[in-house]
C-alpha cells in the first residue's frame, strides 16, 4: 500500500471519525479536505 494512503488512513480515524449519541460512527467530508490536500472549501 502506498505510504501516503497509509498515513491518510491513520489520520482519518484519529482526526475526523465522530460518533453520534447512539454510538454510530460517521465523518464529514469537510473534515477530510485538509487531509486530502485542499486548503479551503469552495462554494458551488
C-alpha positions as CSV (number, residue, x, y, z in Angstrom):
1,X,0.0,0.0,0.0
2,X,1.2,3.5,-0.8
3,X,2.8,5.3,2.2
4,X,0.6,8.4,1.7
5,X,-2.5,6.2,1.7
6,X,-1.4,4.5,4.9
7,X,-0.9,7.9,6.5
8,X,-4.3,9.1,5.3
9,X,-6.0,6.0,6.8
10,X,-4.4,6.5,10.2
11,X,-5.1,10.2,10.3
12,X,-8.7,9.7,9.1
13,X,-9.5,7.5,12.1
14,X,-7.7,9.8,14.6
15,X,-8.9,13.1,13.3
16,X,-12.3,13.0,11.6
17,X,-14.2,10.0,12.9
18,X,-17.1,11.0,15.0
19,X,-19.9,9.3,16.8
20,X,-23.5,10.4,17.5
21,X,-25.4,10.0,20.8
22,X,-26.2,6.4,19.9
23,X,-22.6,5.5,19.1
24,X,-23.0,5.4,15.3
25,X,-19.7,6.4,13.7
26,X,-19.6,8.9,10.9
27,X,-17.4,11.5,9.3
28,X,-17.9,14.8,7.5
29,X,-16.3,15.4,4.1
30,X,-15.3,19.0,5.1
31,X,-13.1,17.4,7.8
32,X,-11.4,15.3,5.1
33,X,-10.4,18.2,2.8
34,X,-7.3,19.1,4.8
35,X,-6.1,15.5,4.8
36,X,-6.7,15.3,1.1
37,X,-4.7,18.4,0.4
38,X,-7.4,21.1,-0.2
39,X,-6.5,24.3,1.6
40,X,-10.1,25.7,1.8
41,X,-13.6,24.9,0.9
42,X,-15.2,26.4,-2.2
43,X,-18.8,27.4,-2.7
44,X,-20.7,25.8,-5.5
